[in-house]
Amino acid sequence: MPATSQPHRTDRRGRRLSYRLVAASAVLATAGALAAALPADAHDGKHGKPLPSRYQDVQLLSFNDLHGNLEPPSGSSGRVTELQPDGTTKTIDAGGVEYLATHLREAREGHPYSITAAGGDMVGASPLISGLFHDEPTIEALNKLDLDVTSVGNHEFDEGAKELARLQNGGCHPTAGCYTDKKFRGADFPYLAANVLNEKTGRPILRPYWVWKKKDVKIGFIGVTLEDTPGVVSAEGVKGLKFKDEVETINKYAKVLQRQGVKSIVALIHEGGLPSSGAYNYNCDAAGAGAGLSGPIVDIAKNVTPAVDALVTGHTHAAYACTIPDPSGKPRTVTSAASFGRLYTDTTLTYDRYTGDIARTAVKSANHVVTRTVAKAPDMTQLISKWNTLAAPVGNRAIGYISADVPSTGTESPMGDLIADAQLWYGRKLDPETDLALMNPGGVRAGLTYAAKAAEGDGVVTYAEGFTVQPFSNTVNLQDFTGAQLIQVLKEQVSGTNASAPKILQPSANLTYTLDLTRSGADRVVTDSIRLNGAAIDPAATYRVSTNSFLAGGGDGFTTLGLGTNDLVGTDDLTALEQYLTANSSAAGPLAPPATNRITIVQ
């Protein structure tokens, strides 16, 4: 029988109160180390009952970067690549909480010691069904998924710390109010934010760690987000907050847990790596521990104290289950389950009752696809139906027409180009002197799919689909820059904080240049190749540039974009896209996907 037909596990009753009590006791505890367990064949002398064996396998199910994707993601966002034994690859449709719930519930069967944890970005940049309601639907879904604990991610701060606190503790939205006749109860699981401090008090804004306990087994969880969160979130979202170093913070709280007798520790880190292959089942240890993985998580993993037994990571939306040596040289599991609920990771942590620690040599971990071939979880179907009914009057409205899929993938993507064109078109409505537009790649959350999602018809773009593409409610901003500053902006794509992980801005159609990836640093942008309307950029001239408010504030490492003058603030970016599609497409004349020929890439 599928797990969806079975009732929720009885040990989850009262879990909201229990995790608070455990968390509170973790803070106040002064007990020493765990007492050593007796051998497996030992008996209680009074009753003659066998005592627990020395080793206990604990199942750790984990995922990350859900971003409110309750319904199956569309296009490439809803597929994973699987490496075949013969070296070829195939794609598999994946994701959707109706299926994720079924997979997790089935995975838990036969595992009385099971924990479900997440690596941040559960909410934020969400599709309309969740984002329209300030992500209350996603928190409800995570409660039903029996999520035990998660770290915060950068997107948990999209609406600021007060809104994050509301998602944790419940209550109606301060301006939108209550969406149903029931008060929003908040998360049944703790959000961990060990390295996010209130600037005034210097204390974490949410609990820094949490301890899972069943009988005599204890496992501590420390949750952090990337230190550079202020660089990837609007200034308003992180106002009054300080973000500390990930390694320093984890090492600090590992000592705190050890002093409380908790020796088995897992770090939930919203920062990640980049595997050498996009296949979810790629063996990144094939050439040695962690040899197939690069990016920030590698240095973090190499420096986090050996007291931490496993790292659940995220942020990069990549899939991997690797081992990276800890500071003592001992291999340690590091995992990430891609994004949007397409995968989950199943890790076996073998708990040693003698020591109270994890026997690292016995840790096993693998990613599994959330296929759509299993039965849907009825409770999730009901939840989605409820919120879709509330969203339908807004979401089903047609805002434009396309002749084919508009993908969001690639260094230069058709969707990114389309948004840049829309913001140039809208910018010129505000000020006819607007010269060009630039769009940050991280703000392009999805593409547009030609095939009808429901009853709207093929090629129809609905407001809900547009919302999924641009959910941040950034404004369109116009600013003046010198030509020299504009050149510097393009070079900041591949230098400074973006040197190791370039962030390639999506340009409007009238801006072209060459990106030479065989070079290093800022030289990868070939200055002499930069053309606007076919003419070279004049360093001394003034150019009017259309961006969104995130970039206009210097976000994503584009500090020069924060130096613009003669600011003019327009409507939100989704409205600009909607107006562009409505004015430039029709059922009889749909818009074709832009050709990605604005950036010439040399590799």
N, C-alpha and C positions, 0 to 999 in steps of 0.2 A: 504494500500500500504506500502511496506517496506521503511524504511527511506532512503535506498540506492538509491531509484529512485528519491529522492527529491533533489533540489539544496541545497548547503550549506547555512547556516543561514545568512541572510543579515547583521546582526550586526557584522559579522566577517570581513566584507570588511574593508580594511585598518587597520587590527588589529596589524600588525607589527609596524606601526607608532604609533598607539594608545597606545599600552602597553608601548612603550618607553616614550611617553608623560606623561602617568599616573605615570610611575616609576620616571620620572624626577620630576614631580610635587610633588610626595610623599617625595622626598628628600628635596625639597625646600620649601614646604608648611609651613606656619606659622599660618594657620587658627586654630581657637579654636574648641571646641567640636561641634558635629552635633547638629543642631537646632531640637528641639522636634517637631514631626509631630502632626497635629491636630487630633481629634477623627475621626473615619471612616465616620460619617454622616455629617461632616463639609463640607461647600460649599465655593467655591470661590465667594465672594460677587459680583464681577464685571461681571462674566460670568455665575454664577449659576452652575458650573461644580463640581461634587463630588471630593474631594481631596483624596489622597491615604489612604488606611486603615492603622491602626497602625502596623499590622504585615504583613510581606512579607516572604513567604517560598522561600528559595534559595536552589537549588539542587546542591550538590557537588558530582561529579562523580570522582572517583580516582582509580589509580592502581599503581603498583610499580614493579621494578625488571624485566622489559621487556627483557633486555639483547639482543636486536636486533632480537628477535624471530618473524620475519615477517611471515614465514610459520608456519603451525601448528606443534608444537613440537612433537617429536616421543616418543614412549614408555611411561614410567611412567611420564616423563616430560610433556606429553601432556594429562594428566588425572587429575581429582580431585575426592576426596571421598566425598560422600553425605550421611549424617546420615538420616536413614528412621524413620518414626514414631514408628515402632516396635522395634527400637534399632539396627537393622541390618544396613549395609552400602552397597552402590553400587558405582561403578566408572563410571565417565562420561568423554568422550573425550572432550577436551576443548582447546581453544587457536587458534592463528592465526589472524593476523591483518585484514584479509578480514572479519572475523566474529566479531572481536572486534569493528571494525568501524560500522558494522550494529547494534550491540547491543547498542553502545553508542548513535548513531543517533536516534534509536528508543526510548531509555530512555529519551532523551531530548525533545521528542515531548510533547507538552502541558506544558512545563516548560520554560517560557520566561526568568526566572532568573536562569541560569544554568552555572556552572563553572566546568571545567575539570582540575584536578591537578594530579601530580604524585610524588612519594616518592623516586626518584633516581634510579640509575643503569638502565637507559633507554638504554644505550649502554655499550659496553665492554663485553668480554667473549661471543661474538656473533657468531652465525652460519656464514658459509662462505658467504652467500648472502649479509650479512651486513659487517662482519668483513674484508672481502677481500678488501672492498672499504672504510675502515676506518670509517664505520658506517654512511656514508652519506645516504644510503638508509633508515635507521631507522629514521633519522631526517626528511627526506622527508615524511615518513609515519606518524610521529607524527604531522607534519604540517597539513596533510590531516585529521588526527583525531581531529583537532581543540583543541589540548592540549593548555591550557592557561598558565600553570606554572608548574615547577618541581624543586625540590631540586636536588643538585648534590648527587651522591652516590660515594662510593669508586672506583667503576669501571669507573667512568667518568675520573679518573686520571691514567688509565692504560697507556696512551700515553702522560701523562704530561699536565701541565696547558696550554701550548701554543696550543696544539691540542684541548683541551676543548674550548679555546677561539675561535678557528676556527669553531668548531661545532656551537657555539653561533652566531658568526658574519659572517660566510661564507668565501668563497675563496677556491681556489684549494689547494690540499695537497702539502706541500713544497717539497716532493721528488717524490711522485707518480703522481703529476699533476692533471689534470682534467680527469675524467672518461668518460664524455660525451661532446657534443658540447655546453652544457650550463654550465656556471659557477655555482658552488655550492653556494646557497644563504644563508645557515645557518638556524638556528632555528627561527621560527616565535614567539616562546614563550621564556620567560626569564628563564634561569637557575639561581637558587638562591644558594649562597654559603656564608652564613653569618659568619660561623665559620672557613672559610678557608682564611688565611691571607698571604699576601706576606711578607716574613721575613724581607725584607729591608724597606718596607714602613709601615708595620703593618696594612694595610688596606685590606678589603676583595677583592679577585681577581675578583669576579663578584658581581652583586648587592645583598645585603643581604635580601631585602624584596621587595614586589611588592603589589600594591593595585588594586584590581578589583573593578570597579565602574559601576553601571547601574542606571541612574536617581539619586535618592537620597540614594541609597544603596551602602555602601562601606564595603569591607571585605579585610583585610590585610593578606598577606601570608609571613611567615618567613621560609627560607629553610636552613637546616643544614645537614651535614653528620656526621657519627660517629667520635668521637675524635680519635679513634684508627685507622683511615685510614692508617697512615704510617706503621702500623703493618700488614696490609693485602694487601698492594700494594708495588710493587717494589720500591726501593729507588730512582731510576731515575724518576719514575712517580710523586713523591712528593718533588722533589728537589726544594729548595728555598721556601717551603711552611710551614706554621704553622697551626696546627689544634687545635682549642680552645674547651673548654667544651661546650657540647650541651645546658645544662640547663642555664648556665651563659649567653651564647650568645642569646638564645631565650628571656630570661627575659630582657636583655639589649634592644633588638630591639622592644619588646612589649611596653616598655616605650616610645621609639621613635615614634612608631605608635600612641600611645595614645596622645602624645603631639601634633600630627598632626590631632587629631580629629577622628582617626580610632579606634573604640572600639571593633569591631568584628574582631577576629584574629584567623587564623588557622596556626598551625606549621606543616611543611613538614619535617619529620625527617627520615634520612636514618639510622635508627637503629631500632631494633624490639624485639619481644618477641617470646615465645614458648608456644603455647596453649596446654592444656592437651590432646586434641584430634586432629587428623589430618584431621577431617571432616571440610569442609569449613563452614558448617552451625551449627557447635557446639556452644552451648550457654555457653560462658566462664564466664557469670555472674550468672549461675544457683545457685552457692553456695555463692553468694555475689559478689559485684562489683569487677571485675578483679580477682576473686579467681581462675579462670581456666587459668590464664596467668602468666608465669614467664619470666625471662630474663631481659636484661638491660633496656628495655623500661618501665618496671614497676617503677623503681626508678626515671627514667627521668620524667615520667608522674606525679609522686607524688610530684615532686619538681618544675616543670614548673609553672610559675605564673598563678593564676586564671584568669588573663586577657586574656589568650589564651583559646579559646572555643572548639577546637577539635584538635586532633593529627592524621595526616596521616603518617603512618610509613612504614618500609620496612626492607630490608637487610637479614632477616632470612628466607625469602621465605615461610613464614607461612601465614595462613588465620585466621583472627579474626576480630570481631567487638564487642568490650568490652567497659565497662565503668570503669575507675579507678579514685578514689577520687583525686582531686587536693589538694594543700596545705591547702585550707580552708575546706576541707572535702566534697566538692560538687562534685557529679559525673561528669565525663567528657569523651566524646567519644574518643576511641583509635582504629584505624582500620589498617588493612593490607590485601592486595588482592593477597596473595600467590606470584606467579611469572610467567614470560613467557607469560603474557596476557591471562591467563586461567580464571581469575576472574576480575570483577570490583566492586567497592563499591559504593553504592548509599546512600548518607547521606542528610537528610533534615535539613538545618539550618534555624531556624525561626528568622528572623531579626526584631527587635523592633525599629520602627521609632522614638518612644519617646526617647529612650535611645541611639540609635545607636549601640546597643549591640545585641548579640544572646541570645534569651530566651532558656537557656540550658535545661529546663524541657521539651521542645518541640523537642529536637534533636532526630532524628531517623536514624538508620544506619543498613545496611545489605549488605552482599556480594552476588553477582549474578554470575552464571556460564556463561562464554563465550562459549555457546554451538555451535556446528558445524551443527546444524539443521536449521539455518536461512540462508537467501540468502547471498551470498558473495557480498561484496561491490565492484562494478566494477572498481572503481578508484584504489583500493588496488590490485586487480587482475592484472591490467595493470602495476602497479608499480613493483610488484613481477616478472612479466614476463620480464620486461625490464632489471632488474638487474640479473635475472637468465640467460638470454641470454648472458650477458657480463661475467658471472661467469662460464658458462658451460664448456668452453675449459679446465679450471683448475679443476673444481669441479667434473666432471663426470669420471675422471680417476680412474680405479680400483687399489687399493693398497693392497688388501688382501681378505681373505675369512673366514667366521665363520660358525659354524654348528648350532648355536642357538643364541638367544638374549644374549648380554653381559650387564647386568644391572649396573647402577651406584649407586644403593641405598644400604643402610645397613652400619653398622659400619665398616665392611670390605666388599668392593664391588668387584664383578668380574672384573669390568672395572678398578678399582684402582689397583687390583693385576696384571692385564694385562699390564698396563702402567709401573708398577714397574719392571715386568719381562723384558719388552722391554728396559727399561733404564739400567738394569743390563747387558742384552745382548749387548747393544750398548756400555756401559761402558767398557766391556771386549774387544771390538774391539779397543777402544782407549788405554786401558791398561789392559793386561791380569791379572794383580794383583787385579783388582776390586773385592771386596768381596760381596757386597750387594747393594740394592737400596731401597730408601724410596720416596714415592710420597705423596704430601699434598692433603687431600681430597677436598679442595676447588678448586683445579686445575682440578678436574675431572668434567667437565661441563655437560656431558651427557653419556649415554651408546650407544652401537651399537645394531641396530635392524636387525634381520635376514630377515624379510620380505622386499622385494624390495620396495624402495621409488619411483622409476620411472622405467626406462627400463633396469636397470643394471642387474636384476635377483636376486632371493633370495640368501642370504648369502654373496653377494658381498659387500665389504667395499669400498666406494669411498673416494676420497680425501676430498670431502665436508663433509662427515660424520666424518672423522678423525679430520677435522678442528673444527667441532662442539664440539668434545670431548676435544680437546686441542687447544684453540684459542689464547693463550697468547704470543706465540713466545719466551718462556723461553728457555735458552740453557740448555743442559745437562752438569752438572759440576761434576768433580771427586775431592774428598778431603780426606785427611788422618785424622783419629781420633783415640784417644786411646780407649780401651775397656771401660774405666770408662766414657769417654765422650759419647760413644754410648749408654750406659745404661742411662746416664743423658738425652740424647735426647728423648729416649722412655718415660722417666718419665715426661718430659716437655709436653707430650701430655695431661696430666691430672693434671698439677700443674702450678703454676705461673699464667700468664694471661689466661691459658686454664683450670684452676681449675673448674670453674663453667660451662663452655661449652667446653668439651674436643674436641680436634682436633686429630683424630686417623690417624696416617700415614699409608699409604698402603704399606705393605712390599713385597719385592721379595720373591719367593717361598722358598728360603733357610733360611729365618729368621722366627722363631716361638717364641711365648711367651703367657702367660696368662694375661688377663685383668680382674681383680676382681673388679667389680663395687659395691660390698658390702662394700668395704673399702673406704677410703677417701684420697684425695690428691695424692701425688706421689706414695703412697703405693698401688694404684690400679694397677700399673704395677708390677707384681710379679717378682722380680729380679732373683730369683733362677730358674725361668722357661725359661729365655731367652736362646735360642739356635740358633747357626749359623751352618748350615750343620750338625746338631745334637749334636754339642759340645757347652759347656758353654762358655760364653764370658770371655776372659782373660782381666781384667782391665788394665794390663800393656802392652798388645800387641797393635799393630797398625793395623787398619782396613781401607781399601779403600772403600769409600762410594760414590755411584752415586745418585745425587739428581738433581733437576732443580735449575736454578739460583735464583729463588725467595726464596727457602729454604736455598740455600747456602749463602744467604745474611742475614739469621736469621729471615726470615718472619714467620708470623703466631705464633709468640711467641717462636720459637725455636732458642733461643739466642745461644745455644751451636753449632748449625749448622753454625753459623757465625764465628766460631773460628777454622775452619778446616785449614789444611796446605797442601802444595804441590798441589796447585790447578791446574787443567787441564780443560779447557773449550772446549766443543765439539759443535756439531751442535744444531739446535733448537729441542725441544722435539717432535714436530709433525713429523719431518723428522726421528727421532729415532724410533717412533712408526711405521711410514710407512715402514722403512727398515726392522724392525722386522717382521711385518705382511707379507711383500713380501717374506722374506727369510724362514718363518716358516709356510706358508699356501699356498694352491692352490685350484683350483676348485675341484680337485679330493681328496684333503686332507685338508679340512677346519680346522681351529683352534677351539677347544672346549673352552667354557668359563671356566676360572680357578675356581676350587673349593675354597670356602672361608673358609679354615681350617687352616690358618696361625696364626690367633689370636683366642685363646680359651677364650670365654667370659663367666664369672661367674656373674650371676645377682641375 
